[in-house]
Amino acid sequence: MKRILGYFLRGLIVTVPLVVTVWVCWTVFLKVDGWLGIGIPGVGFVTTLALITVVGMAGSSLVTRGAVSMFEDLLERLPFVRLLYSSTKDLMSAFVGEKKRFTQPVLVSLGVDEEVKLLGFLTQASAEQLKLTDYVLVYCPHSYNWSGQLLVIPSRKVKPLTADSAEFMAFAVSGGVTDWPKFD
């Protein structure tokens, strides 16, 4: 009986993540298809990907860059829209833009005895804007969540780590249950 229970639990470990992943992808796929109202499965999804790529090409062109800039300036003037637009843009840029922010993994020591450690990313090498010399800003992601904590901490309590940022983020967000990132 114990052996059968072990097989069942192992089956859950394999099946549940697979089913959840397929279900989320399928739901997103159908949702995107439904936005365009085209009855052929997949056409709406492919059209959306193509449209996003065309917008990216247009935004990169010298001809349209001015128009994009004017549109962004307009959005920056609208109170609620500014908050939503700039926050979303900053978040996207931090992960996939030319100005990626989460590139320097660090280990942060907390407490007087510095025995407690946090994993995070150095986002600002100086906190002088806050009139704090010898302080840095470190973003520590929360596990299994899209949120995190921004720490303003003395630079002496921050140790840079040499690891791939994507692997390090996956490790931190998984709560440390994925494979360790490779440290150089």
C-alpha positions, 0 to 999 in steps of 0.5 A, spaced: 500 500 500 505 504 501 508 503 494 502 505 491 501 511 495 508 513 493 507 512 485 500 516 486 504 522 489 510 521 484 504 521 479 501 528 482 508 531 481 508 529 474 501 530 472 499 537 476 504 541 473 503 539 466 495 539 466 496 546 469 501 549 464 497 546 458 490 549 461 493 556 462 496 556 455 490 553 452 486 558 456 490 564 453 490 561 446 483 561 446 482 568 449 486 571 444 483 567 439 476 570 442 478 577 441 478 577 434 472 573 433 475 569 428 472 562 428 479 558 426 483 556 432 490 559 432 489 565 427 487 570 432 493 568 437 498 568 431 495 575 428 496 578 435 503 575 435 504 578 428 501 585 430 505 586 437 511 584 432 509 590 427 508 595 433 515 593 435 518 594 428 514 601 428 517 603 435 524 602 433 523 606 426 526 613 426 520 615 422 515 613 427 519 614 433 517 621 434 510 619 434 511 614 439 514 619 443 509 624 443 503 618 444 507 616 450 508 624 453 500 624 452 499 618 456 504 621 461 500 627 462 494 623 464 494 622 472 491 615 473 493 612 466 500 615 467 501 610 473 498 604 470 502 605 463 509 607 466 509 602 471 507 597 466 512 599 461 518 599 467 516 592 469 516 590 462 523 594 461 526 591 467 525 584 464 526 584 456 528 591 454 534 594 452 535 597 460 534 590 463 534 592 471 535 585 474 542 583 471 546 583 478 544 578 483 546 579 490 546 576 497 544 581 502 546 580 510 540 582 515 541 583 522 546 586 527 549 579 527 548 578 519 546 571 520 540 572 516 541 572 508 536 575 502 537 573 495 535 579 491 538 584 485 541 590 485 537 595 482 541 602 484 548 602 485 547 608 489 542 611 494 544 618 494 538 621 491 535 619 498 541 623 501 544 616 503 551 615 502 554 608 501 547 605 501 544 601 495 537 599 492 536 591 492 529 588 489 528 582 493 522 578 489 517 574 493 517 566 492 511 564 488 508 571 487 509 577 482 511 582 488 517 583 491 521 588 497 525 594 495 530 594 500 535 601 502 541 597 505 548 599 506 552 597 501 557 593 505 551 588 507 550 586 499 555 581 496 555 581 488 554 574 486 556 571 479 550 567 476 545 567 470 540 572 472 534 568 469 536 562 473 537 566 479 530 569 478 527 562 477 531 560 483 528 565 488 521 565 485 521 558 486 522 558 493 529 555 492 526 548 490 529 549 483 536 547 481 541 552 484 543 557 479 551 556 476 555 561 480 562 562 477 
